[in-house]
Amino acid sequence: MFLDEPLKNKVMAVQIKEEYGILKVVGVLNSETARLTIDFVNTLLETKERVLVSLEGVLSIDKMAAKAIEKLYTNAVKNNKVLSIFGKQNSNISEVMQATNTNYIFSSDRE
């Protein structure tokens, strides 16, 4: 599955690739691309009990996107869904995730 839409201001689009049951997010996560990513994952969570998301291919993330991904995670938990997010070791995003106190959303079984 691919999600790739042209964005304003020539910002690199985000892609979501499904490989071996894991959604791999590749590209830049900002407020706009995070919204697209979250909408896509929420659609999957409507029909699945468990979704695996890798942020290992994210090139950069801003604070708004980090908080949006956190909200996606907390909403999944509230709805008794399992959302496993990988990418804690991605140096491209670790500083922002720490600064926004959103590191806790990462699953610890794939570091």
C-alpha distances in whole Angstrom, upper triangle without the diagonal:
4,7,10,13,17,19,23,25,23,21,18,15,12,9,7,5,6,9,12,11,11,9,10,11,12,15,18,18,21,21,19,16,17,17,14,12,15,14,10,12,15,13,12,15,17,16,16,19,17,14,14,13,14,16,17,16,17,20,22,22,24,26,25,21,23,25,22,20,23,23,20,21,24,23,21,24,26,24,25,21,20,18,18,18,18,20,23,25,23,26,24,23,26,29,27,26,30,31,30,30,27,27,27,24,23,23,26,25,22,24
4,6,10,13,15,19,21,19,17,14,11,9,6,5,5,8,11,14,14,13,10,10,10,10,12,15,15,18,19,16,13,15,15,11,11,14,13,10,12,15,14,13,17,18,18,18,21,19,16,15,14,14,15,16,14,15,17,19,19,22,24,23,19,21,23,20,19,22,23,19,21,25,23,22,25,27,25,26,23,22,19,19,18,19,19,23,24,22,24,22,22,25,27,26,25,29,30,28,29,26,26,27,24,23,23,26,26,23,25
4,7,10,12,16,18,16,15,12,9,7,5,5,8,10,14,17,16,14,11,11,9,10,11,13,13,15,16,13,10,12,12,8,8,11,11,8,11,14,13,13,16,18,18,19,21,20,16,16,14,15,15,17,14,14,16,17,17,19,22,20,17,19,21,18,17,20,20,17,20,23,22,21,24,26,24,26,22,22,19,19,18,19,19,23,24,21,24,21,20,24,26,24,23,27,28,26,27,24,25,26,23,22,23,27,26,24,25
4,7,9,13,15,13,12,9,6,6,5,8,10,13,16,20,19,17,14,13,11,10,10,12,12,14,15,12,9,12,13,9,10,13,13,11,14,17,16,17,20,21,22,22,25,23,20,19,17,17,16,18,15,14,15,17,17,19,22,20,17,20,22,19,18,22,22,20,22,25,24,24,27,29,28,29,26,25,22,22,20,21,21,24,25,22,24,21,20,24,26,24,24,28,28,26,28,25,26,28,25,24,26,29,29,26,27
4,6,10,13,11,10,9,6,8,9,11,14,17,20,23,22,21,17,16,14,13,12,12,13,14,14,11,9,12,12,9,11,14,13,12,16,18,17,18,21,22,24,24,27,26,22,22,19,19,18,20,17,16,17,17,17,19,21,19,17,20,22,19,19,23,22,20,23,26,25,25,28,30,28,30,27,27,24,25,23,23,23,26,27,24,25,22,22,25,27,24,25,29,29,27,29,26,28,29,26,26,28,31,32,29,30
4,7,9,8,8,8,6,9,11,14,17,20,23,27,26,24,20,19,16,15,13,13,14,14,14,11,10,14,14,11,14,17,16,16,19,21,20,22,25,26,27,28,30,29,25,25,22,22,20,22,19,17,17,18,18,19,22,20,18,21,23,20,21,25,24,23,26,28,27,28,31,32,32,33,31,30,27,28,25,26,25,28,28,25,26,22,22,26,27,25,26,29,29,28,30,28,29,31,28,28,31,33,34,32,32
4,7,6,6,7,6,9,12,15,18,22,25,28,27,25,21,19,16,15,12,11,12,11,11,8,8,12,12,11,13,16,16,16,19,21,21,23,25,26,28,29,31,29,26,25,22,22,20,22,19,17,16,16,16,16,19,17,15,19,20,18,19,23,23,22,25,27,26,27,30,31,31,33,30,30,27,27,25,25,24,27,27,24,25,21,21,24,25,22,24,27,26,25,28,26,27,29,27,27,30,33,34,31,31
4,6,6,9,10,13,16,19,22,25,28,32,31,28,24,23,19,18,15,13,14,12,12,9,11,14,14,13,16,18,18,19,22,23,24,26,28,29,31,32,34,32,29,29,25,25,22,24,22,19,18,17,17,16,19,17,16,20,21,19,21,24,24,24,27,29,28,29,32,33,33,35,33,33,29,30,27,28,27,29,29,26,26,22,22,26,26,23,25,28,27,25,29,27,29,31,29,29,32,35,36,34,34
4,6,9,11,14,17,21,24,27,30,33,32,30,26,24,21,19,15,13,14,12,13,11,12,16,16,16,18,21,21,22,25,26,27,29,30,32,34,34,36,34,31,30,27,26,23,25,22,19,17,16,16,16,19,17,17,21,22,21,22,25,26,26,28,30,30,31,34,35,35,38,35,35,31,31,28,29,27,29,29,26,25,21,22,25,25,22,24,27,26,25,29,27,29,32,30,30,33,36,37,35,34
4,6,9,12,15,19,21,25,27,31,30,28,24,22,19,16,13,12,14,13,14,12,12,16,17,16,18,21,21,21,24,26,26,28,30,32,33,34,36,34,30,29,25,24,22,23,19,17,15,15,16,16,20,19,18,21,23,22,22,26,26,26,28,31,31,31,34,36,36,38,35,34,30,30,27,27,25,28,28,24,24,20,21,24,24,22,24,27,26,26,29,27,29,32,30,29,32,35,36,33,32
4,6,9,13,16,19,22,25,28,28,25,21,19,15,13,10,8,10,9,11,10,9,12,14,14,15,18,19,19,21,23,24,25,27,29,31,31,33,30,27,26,22,21,18,19,16,14,12,12,12,13,16,15,14,17,20,18,19,22,23,22,25,27,28,28,31,32,33,34,32,31,27,27,24,24,22,24,24,20,20,17,17,21,21,19,21,24,23,22,25,24,25,28,26,26,28,31,32,29,29
4,7,9,13,16,19,21,25,25,22,18,16,13,10,7,6,9,10,13,11,9,12,14,13,14,17,18,18,19,22,23,24,26,28,29,29,31,28,25,23,20,18,16,16,13,11,10,10,12,14,17,17,14,17,20,18,18,22,23,22,24,27,27,27,30,32,32,33,30,29,25,25,22,21,20,22,22,18,19,15,16,20,20,19,20,24,23,23,25,23,24,27,25,24,27,29,30,27,26
4,7,10,13,16,19,23,22,19,16,14,11,9,6,7,9,10,12,9,7,10,12,10,11,14,15,14,16,19,19,20,22,24,26,26,28,25,22,21,17,16,15,16,13,11,11,12,13,14,17,16,14,17,19,17,17,20,21,20,22,25,25,25,28,29,29,30,27,26,23,23,20,20,19,22,22,19,20,16,17,20,22,19,20,24,24,23,25,23,24,26,23,23,25,28,29,26,26
4,7,10,13,16,19,18,16,12,10,7,6,5,6,7,9,11,10,6,8,10,8,8,11,13,12,13,16,17,17,19,22,23,22,24,22,18,17,14,13,11,13,10,9,10,11,11,14,16,15,12,15,17,15,14,18,19,17,19,22,22,21,24,26,26,27,24,23,19,19,16,17,16,19,20,16,18,15,15,18,20,18,18,22,22,21,23,20,21,23,20,20,22,24,25,22,22
4,6,10,12,16,15,13,10,8,6,5,6,9,10,13,15,13,9,11,13,10,8,12,13,11,12,16,16,16,18,20,21,21,23,20,16,15,12,12,11,12,10,10,11,13,14,17,19,18,15,17,19,17,15,19,20,18,19,23,22,21,24,27,26,27,23,22,19,18,16,16,16,19,20,17,19,16,16,20,22,20,20,24,25,24,25,22,22,24,21,20,21,24,24,21,22
4,7,10,13,12,10,6,5,5,6,9,11,11,14,16,14,11,11,13,10,8,11,12,9,10,13,13,12,15,18,18,17,19,17,13,12,9,9,10,12,10,10,13,15,15,18,20,19,15,17,19,16,14,18,19,16,17,21,20,19,22,24,23,23,20,19,15,15,13,14,14,18,19,17,19,17,17,20,22,21,20,24,25,23,24,21,21,22,19,18,19,22,21,19,20
4,6,10,10,8,6,5,7,8,11,14,15,18,20,18,15,15,16,14,11,14,15,11,12,15,15,13,16,19,18,17,19,17,13,12,10,10,11,12,10,12,15,17,18,21,23,23,19,20,22,20,17,20,22,18,19,23,23,20,23,26,25,25,21,19,16,16,14,14,15,19,19,17,21,19,19,21,24,23,22,26,27,26,27,23,23,24,21,19,19,22,21,18,20
4,7,6,6,5,6,9,11,14,17,17,21,22,21,17,17,18,16,13,15,16,12,12,15,14,12,15,17,16,15,17,14,11,10,9,10,12,13,13,15,18,20,20,23,25,24,21,21,23,21,18,21,22,18,19,22,22,19,22,25,23,23,19,17,15,14,14,14,16,19,20,19,22,21,21,23,26,25,23,27,29,27,28,24,23,24,20,19,18,21,19,17,19
4,5,5,7,7,11,12,16,19,20,23,25,24,20,20,21,19,16,18,19,16,15,18,18,15,17,20,18,16,18,15,12,10,10,10,13,13,13,16,19,21,22,25,27,27,23,23,25,23,20,23,24,21,21,24,24,21,24,27,25,24,20,18,16,15,14,14,15,19,19,18,22,21,21,23,27,26,24,27,30,29,29,25,24,24,21,19,18,20,18,15,18
4,6,8,10,14,16,19,22,22,26,28,27,23,22,24,22,19,20,21,17,16,19,19,15,17,20,18,15,17,14,12,10,11,12,15,15,15,18,22,24,24,28,29,29,25,25,27,25,22,24,25,22,21,25,25,21,23,26,25,23,20,17,16,14,15,14,16,20,20,20,24,24,23,25,28,28,26,29,31,30,30,26,24,24,21,19,17,19,16,15,17
4,7,9,13,16,19,22,21,24,26,25,22,20,22,19,16,17,18,15,13,16,15,12,13,16,14,12,13,10,8,7,9,11,14,15,16,18,22,23,23,26,28,27,23,23,25,23,19,21,22,19,18,21,21,18,20,23,21,20,16,14,13,12,13,13,16,19,20,20,24,24,23,24,28,27,24,27,30,28,28,24,23,22,19,17,16,18,16,14,17
4,6,9,12,16,18,18,21,22,22,19,17,19,17,14,15,16,13,11,15,15,12,13,17,16,13,14,10,7,5,6,7,10,11,12,14,18,20,20,23,24,24,20,19,21,20,16,18,20,16,16,19,19,16,18,22,20,19,16,13,11,9,10,10,12,15,17,16,20,20,19,20,24,23,21,24,26,25,24,21,19,19,16,14,13,15,14,12,15
4,6,10,13,15,15,18,19,18,15,14,16,14,10,12,13,10,9,12,13,10,12,15,15,13,15,12,8,6,5,6,9,10,11,12,16,17,17,20,21,21,17,17,19,17,14,17,18,14,14,18,18,16,18,21,20,19,16,14,11,10,9,10,12,15,17,16,19,18,17,19,22,21,19,23,25,23,23,19,19,19,16,14,14,17,16,14,16
4,6,10,13,13,16,18,18,14,13,16,14,11,13,15,12,11,15,16,14,16,19,19,17,18,15,11,9,6,5,6,7,7,9,12,14,15,18,20,20,16,16,19,17,14,17,19,16,16,20,20,18,20,23,23,22,19,16,13,12,10,9,10,14,15,13,16,15,15,17,20,19,18,21,23,22,22,19,18,19,16,14,15,17,16,14,15
4,7,9,9,12,15,14,10,10,13,11,8,11,13,11,11,14,15,14,16,19,20,18,20,17,13,11,7,6,5,7,6,6,10,11,11,15,17,17,13,13,16,14,12,15,17,14,15,19,19,18,20,23,23,23,20,18,14,13,10,10,10,13,15,12,15,13,12,15,18,17,16,19,21,20,21,17,17,18,16,14,15,18,18,16,16
4,7,9,12,15,14,11,11,14,13,10,14,16,14,14,18,19,18,20,23,23,22,23,20,17,14,11,9,7,8,5,5,7,10,11,14,17,17,14,15,18,17,14,18,20,18,18,22,23,21,24,27,26,27,23,21,18,17,14,13,11,15,15,12,14,12,12,15,18,17,17,20,21,21,22,19,19,21,18,17,18,20,21,18,18
4,7,10,13,12,9,10,14,12,11,14,16,15,16,19,20,20,22,25,26,25,26,23,19,17,14,12,9,10,7,5,5,7,9,12,16,16,13,14,17,16,15,18,20,18,20,23,24,23,26,28,28,29,26,24,20,19,16,15,13,16,16,13,14,11,11,15,17,16,16,20,20,20,22,19,19,22,19,18,20,23,23,20,20
4,6,10,10,7,9,12,12,11,14,16,16,16,19,21,21,22,25,27,26,27,24,21,19,15,13,10,11,9,6,5,5,6,9,12,12,10,12,15,14,13,16,18,17,19,22,23,23,25,27,28,29,26,24,20,20,16,16,14,16,16,13,13,10,10,14,15,13,14,18,18,17,20,17,18,21,19,18,21,23,24,22,21
4,7,8,5,5,9,10,9,11,13,14,14,16,18,19,20,23,25,24,25,22,19,17,14,13,10,12,10,7,8,6,5,7,9,9,6,8,11,10,10,13,14,14,16,18,19,19,22,24,24,26,23,22,18,18,14,15,13,15,16,13,14,11,9,13,14,11,12,16,16,14,17,14,16,18,16,16,19,22,23,21,20
4,5,5,6,8,10,10,12,14,15,16,17,20,21,22,24,26,26,27,24,21,20,17,16,13,15,14,10,11,8,6,5,8,7,5,8,10,9,10,13,14,14,17,19,19,21,23,24,25,27,25,24,20,20,17,18,16,18,19,16,16,13,11,15,15,12,13,16,15,14,17,15,17,19,18,18,21,24,26,24,23
4,6,5,6,9,10,10,12,14,15,16,18,20,21,22,25,25,26,24,21,21,18,18,15,18,17,14,14,12,9,7,8,6,5,9,9,8,10,13,13,13,16,18,18,19,22,23,23,26,24,23,20,21,18,20,19,20,22,19,20,16,14,17,17,14,14,18,16,14,17,15,18,20,18,19,23,26,28,26,26
4,5,5,7,9,10,11,13,15,16,17,19,20,22,24,25,26,25,21,21,18,18,16,19,17,14,15,13,11,10,12,9,8,12,13,10,12,15,15,14,18,20,19,20,23,24,24,27,24,24,21,22,19,21,20,22,24,21,22,18,17,20,20,17,17,21,20,18,21,19,21,23,20,21,24,27,29,27,27
4,5,5,6,9,10,11,12,14,16,17,18,20,22,22,24,22,19,18,15,15,13,16,14,11,12,11,10,10,13,11,8,11,13,10,11,15,15,14,16,19,19,19,22,24,24,25,23,22,19,19,17,18,17,19,21,18,19,16,15,18,19,16,17,20,20,18,20,18,20,21,19,19,22,25,26,24,24
4,5,5,6,8,10,10,12,14,15,16,18,21,20,21,20,16,16,13,14,11,15,14,11,13,11,9,9,11,8,5,8,10,7,7,11,11,10,13,15,15,16,19,20,20,22,20,19,16,17,14,16,15,17,19,17,18,16,13,16,17,14,14,18,18,15,17,15,16,18,15,16,19,22,24,22,22
4,5,5,6,9,10,10,12,14,15,17,19,20,21,20,17,18,15,16,15,18,17,15,17,15,12,12,13,10,8,11,11,8,9,12,11,10,13,15,14,15,19,19,19,21,19,20,17,18,16,18,19,20,23,21,22,19,17,20,21,17,17,21,20,18,20,17,19,20,17,19,21,25,26,25,25
4,6,5,6,9,10,11,13,14,16,18,19,20,19,16,17,14,15,14,18,16,14,16,16,14,15,16,13,11,14,14,11,11,15,14,12,15,17,16,16,20,21,20,22,20,20,17,18,17,18,19,21,23,21,23,20,18,21,23,20,19,23,23,20,22,19,21,22,19,20,22,25,26,25,25
4,5,5,6,9,10,11,12,15,16,16,18,16,13,13,10,12,11,14,13,12,15,14,12,14,15,13,10,12,13,10,9,12,12,10,12,15,15,14,18,19,18,20,17,17,13,15,13,15,15,18,20,18,20,18,16,19,21,18,17,21,21,19,20,17,18,19,16,16,18,22,23,21,22
4,5,5,6,8,10,10,12,15,15,16,15,12,13,11,13,13,16,16,14,17,16,14,15,15,13,10,11,11,8,7,10,9,7,10,12,11,11,14,16,15,17,14,15,12,14,12,15,16,18,21,19,22,20,17,19,21,18,17,20,21,18,19,16,17,18,14,16,18,21,22,21,22
4,6,5,6,9,10,11,13,14,16,16,13,15,13,16,16,19,19,17,20,19,17,18,18,15,13,15,15,11,11,14,12,9,13,15,12,13,16,17,16,18,15,16,14,16,16,18,20,22,25,23,25,23,21,23,25,22,20,24,24,21,22,19,21,21,18,19,21,24,25,24,26
4,5,5,7,9,10,12,13,15,14,11,13,11,14,14,18,17,16,19,19,18,19,20,17,14,16,17,13,12,15,14,11,13,16,14,13,17,18,17,18,15,15,13,15,15,17,18,21,24,22,25,22,21,23,25,23,21,25,26,23,24,20,22,22,18,19,20,23,24,22,24
4,5,5,6,9,10,10,12,11,8,9,9,12,13,16,16,16,19,19,17,19,19,17,14,15,15,12,10,13,12,8,10,13,11,10,14,15,14,15,12,12,9,11,11,14,16,19,22,20,23,22,19,21,24,21,19,23,24,21,22,18,19,19,15,16,16,20,20,20,21
4,5,5,6,9,10,11,11,10,12,12,15,16,20,20,19,22,22,19,20,20,18,15,16,16,12,11,13,11,8,10,12,9,8,12,13,11,13,11,12,10,13,14,17,19,21,24,23,26,24,22,24,26,23,21,24,25,22,22,19,20,20,16,17,18,22,22,22,24
4,5,5,7,9,12,12,11,13,13,17,18,21,21,21,24,24,22,23,23,21,18,19,19,16,15,17,15,12,14,16,13,12,15,16,13,15,12,14,13,16,16,19,22,24,27,26,29,27,25,27,29,26,24,28,29,26,26,22,24,23,19,20,21,25,25,24,26
4,5,6,6,9,9,7,10,11,15,17,20,20,20,24,24,22,24,24,22,19,20,20,17,15,17,16,12,13,16,13,11,14,16,13,14,11,11,11,13,14,17,20,22,25,24,27,26,24,26,28,26,24,27,29,26,26,22,23,22,18,19,19,22,22,21,24
4,5,5,6,7,7,10,12,15,17,21,21,21,25,25,23,24,24,22,19,19,19,16,14,15,14,10,11,13,10,8,11,12,9,10,7,9,8,12,14,17,20,22,25,24,28,27,24,25,28,26,23,26,28,25,24,21,21,20,16,17,17,21,21,21,23
4,6,8,10,10,14,15,19,21,24,25,24,28,28,26,27,26,24,21,22,21,18,17,18,16,13,14,15,12,10,13,13,10,11,9,12,12,15,17,21,23,26,29,28,31,30,27,29,31,29,26,29,31,27,27,24,25,23,20,21,21,24,24,25,27
4,7,9,10,14,16,19,22,25,25,25,29,29,28,29,29,27,24,24,24,21,19,20,19,16,16,18,15,12,15,16,12,12,10,12,13,16,18,21,24,27,29,29,32,31,29,30,33,31,28,31,33,30,29,26,27,25,21,22,21,25,24,24,27
4,6,7,11,13,17,20,22,23,24,28,28,26,28,28,26,23,23,23,20,18,19,18,15,14,16,14,11,13,15,11,11,8,9,10,13,15,18,21,24,27,26,30,29,27,28,31,29,26,29,31,28,28,24,24,23,19,19,18,21,20,21,24
4,7,10,13,17,20,22,24,24,28,28,27,28,28,26,24,23,22,20,18,18,17,14,13,14,13,9,11,12,10,8,5,6,8,11,14,17,21,23,26,26,29,29,27,27,30,29,25,28,30,27,26,22,23,20,17,18,16,19,18,19,23
4,7,10,13,16,19,21,21,25,25,24,26,26,25,22,21,21,19,16,16,16,13,12,14,13,9,11,13,11,9,6,4,6,8,11,14,17,19,22,23,26,26,24,24,27,26,23,25,28,25,24,20,20,18,15,15,13,16,15,16,19
4,7,10,13,16,17,18,21,22,21,23,23,22,19,18,19,17,13,15,15,12,11,14,13,10,12,15,13,12,8,6,5,6,9,11,15,17,20,20,23,23,21,22,25,23,20,23,26,23,22,19,18,17,13,13,12,15,14,14,17
4,7,10,12,14,15,19,20,19,21,22,21,18,17,18,17,13,14,16,13,11,15,15,12,13,17,16,15,11,8,6,5,6,8,11,14,16,16,20,20,18,19,22,21,18,21,24,22,21,17,16,16,12,11,10,13,12,11,14
4,7,9,11,11,15,16,15,18,19,18,15,14,16,14,11,13,14,11,11,14,15,13,15,18,17,17,13,11,7,6,5,6,9,12,14,13,17,16,15,16,19,18,16,19,21,19,19,15,14,15,11,10,10,13,13,11,13
4,5,7,9,12,14,14,17,18,18,15,14,16,15,12,14,16,14,13,17,18,16,18,21,21,20,17,14,11,8,6,5,6,9,11,10,14,13,12,14,17,16,14,17,20,19,19,15,14,15,12,9,10,12,12,10,11
4,5,5,9,10,10,13,15,15,12,11,14,14,10,13,15,14,13,17,18,17,19,22,22,22,19,16,13,11,7,6,5,8,9,8,11,10,9,11,14,13,11,15,17,16,16,13,12,14,11,9,11,13,14,12,11
4,6,8,10,12,15,17,18,15,14,17,17,14,16,19,17,17,20,22,20,22,25,25,25,22,19,15,13,10,7,4,8,8,6,9,9,9,10,14,14,13,16,18,18,18,15,14,16,14,11,12,14,14,11,10
4,6,9,11,15,17,18,15,15,18,18,15,18,20,19,19,22,23,22,24,27,27,27,24,21,18,15,12,10,8,11,11,8,10,9,10,12,15,15,15,18,20,20,20,18,16,19,17,14,16,17,18,14,14
4,6,7,11,14,15,11,12,15,15,13,15,18,17,17,21,22,21,23,26,26,27,23,21,18,16,12,11,8,11,11,8,10,7,7,11,13,12,12,15,17,17,18,15,15,18,16,14,16,18,19,16,15
4,7,11,14,15,13,13,17,17,15,18,21,20,20,23,25,24,26,29,30,30,27,25,21,19,16,14,11,13,13,9,9,6,7,11,12,12,13,16,17,17,19,17,17,20,18,17,19,21,22,19,17
4,7,10,12,10,10,14,14,13,16,18,18,19,22,23,23,25,28,29,29,27,25,21,20,16,15,12,13,13,10,9,5,6,9,10,9,11,14,14,14,16,15,15,18,17,16,19,21,23,20,18
4,7,8,6,7,10,11,10,13,15,15,16,19,20,21,22,25,26,27,24,23,19,18,15,14,12,13,14,11,11,8,6,9,9,7,8,12,12,11,14,12,13,16,15,15,18,20,22,20,19
4,6,5,6,9,10,11,13,14,16,17,19,20,21,23,25,26,28,26,24,21,20,17,17,15,15,17,14,13,11,8,11,10,7,9,12,10,10,13,12,14,17,16,17,20,22,25,23,21
4,5,5,6,9,10,11,12,14,15,17,18,20,21,23,24,26,24,23,20,20,17,18,16,16,17,16,15,13,10,11,10,6,8,10,8,7,10,10,12,15,14,16,20,22,25,23,22
4,5,5,6,9,10,11,12,14,15,16,18,20,21,23,25,23,23,19,20,17,19,17,18,20,18,18,15,13,14,14,10,10,13,12,9,12,11,14,16,15,17,21,23,26,25,24
4,5,5,6,8,10,10,12,14,15,17,19,20,21,23,21,20,17,17,14,15,14,15,18,15,16,13,11,13,13,10,10,13,13,10,13,11,13,15,13,15,18,21,23,22,21
4,5,5,6,9,10,11,12,14,16,17,19,20,21,20,19,15,15,12,13,12,12,15,13,14,12,9,10,11,7,6,10,10,7,9,7,9,11,10,12,15,18,20,19,18
4,5,5,6,9,10,10,12,14,15,16,18,20,19,18,15,16,14,16,15,15,18,17,18,16,13,13,13,10,9,11,11,7,9,7,10,12,10,13,16,19,22,21,21
4,5,5,6,9,10,11,12,14,15,17,19,17,17,14,15,13,16,16,16,19,18,19,17,14,15,16,13,11,14,14,11,12,10,13,14,12,14,17,20,22,22,22
4,5,5,6,9,10,11,13,14,15,17,15,14,11,12,9,12,12,13,16,15,17,16,12,14,15,12,10,13,14,11,12,9,11,11,9,10,13,17,19,18,18
4,5,5,6,9,10,11,12,14,15,14,13,11,12,10,13,13,13,17,16,18,17,14,14,15,12,10,12,13,10,9,6,9,9,7,10,13,16,18,18,18
4,5,5,6,8,10,10,12,14,13,14,11,13,13,16,17,17,21,20,22,20,17,18,19,15,13,16,16,12,12,10,13,12,10,13,15,19,21,21,22
4,6,5,6,9,10,11,12,11,11,9,11,11,14,16,17,20,19,22,20,17,18,20,17,14,17,18,15,15,12,14,13,10,12,14,18,20,20,21
4,5,5,6,9,10,11,9,9,6,8,8,12,14,15,18,18,21,20,17,17,19,17,14,16,18,14,13,10,11,10,7,9,11,14,16,17,18
4,5,5,6,9,10,10,10,9,11,12,15,17,17,21,21,23,23,19,19,21,18,15,17,18,15,13,11,13,11,8,12,13,16,19,20,21
4,5,5,6,9,9,10,10,13,14,17,19,20,24,24,26,25,22,22,24,21,18,20,21,18,17,14,16,14,12,15,16,19,21,22,23
4,5,5,6,5,7,6,10,12,15,18,19,23,23,25,25,22,22,24,22,19,21,23,19,18,15,16,14,11,13,14,17,18,19,21
4,5,5,6,7,8,10,12,16,19,19,23,23,26,26,23,22,24,22,19,21,22,19,17,15,16,13,11,13,13,16,17,19,21
4,6,8,10,11,14,16,20,22,22,26,27,29,29,25,25,27,24,21,23,24,21,19,17,18,16,14,17,17,20,21,23,25
4,6,9,11,14,16,20,23,24,27,28,30,30,27,27,29,27,23,26,27,23,22,19,21,18,16,18,18,21,22,23,26
4,7,10,13,16,19,22,23,26,27,30,30,27,27,29,27,24,26,27,24,23,20,20,18,15,17,16,19,19,21,24
4,6,10,13,16,19,21,24,25,28,27,25,25,27,25,22,24,26,23,22,19,19,17,14,15,14,17,17,19,21
4,6,10,13,16,17,21,22,25,25,22,22,25,24,20,22,25,22,20,17,17,14,11,12,11,14,14,15,18
4,6,10,13,15,18,18,22,21,19,19,22,20,17,20,22,19,18,14,14,13,9,9,9,12,13,13,16
4,7,10,12,15,15,19,19,17,17,20,19,16,18,21,19,17,14,13,11,8,7,6,9,9,10,12
4,7,9,12,12,15,15,13,13,17,16,13,15,18,16,15,11,10,10,7,5,6,9,10,9,10
4,6,8,9,13,13,12,12,15,15,12,15,18,17,16,13,10,11,9,6,6,8,9,6,7
4,5,5,9,10,8,8,12,13,10,13,16,15,15,12,10,11,10,7,8,10,11,8,7
4,6,8,10,8,7,10,11,9,10,13,14,12,10,7,9,9,6,8,8,11,9,6
4,6,9,8,7,10,12,11,12,15,16,15,14,10,13,13,10,11,11,12,9,6
4,5,6,6,9,11,10,12,15,15,16,14,11,14,14,11,13,13,15,12,9
4,5,5,7,10,10,11,13,15,16,15,12,16,16,14,16,16,18,15,12
4,6,8,9,10,12,13,14,16,15,13,17,16,15,17,18,20,17,15
4,6,6,6,9,10,11,12,11,10,13,13,12,15,16,18,16,14
4,6,5,6,9,10,10,10,8,11,12,11,14,14,17,15,12
4,6,5,6,9,10,10,9,13,14,14,17,18,20,19,16
4,5,5,6,8,8,9,13,13,13,17,18,21,20,17
4,6,5,6,5,5,9,9,10,14,15,18,17,15
4,5,5,6,6,9,11,11,15,15,19,18,16
4,6,8,9,12,14,15,18,19,22,22,19
4,5,8,10,11,13,17,18,22,21,20
4,6,7,9,11,15,16,19,20,18
4,5,6,8,12,14,17,17,16
4,5,6,9,10,14,14,12
4,5,8,9,13,14,13
4,6,9,12,13,13
4,6,9,9,9
4,6,7,8
4,6,6
4,6
4
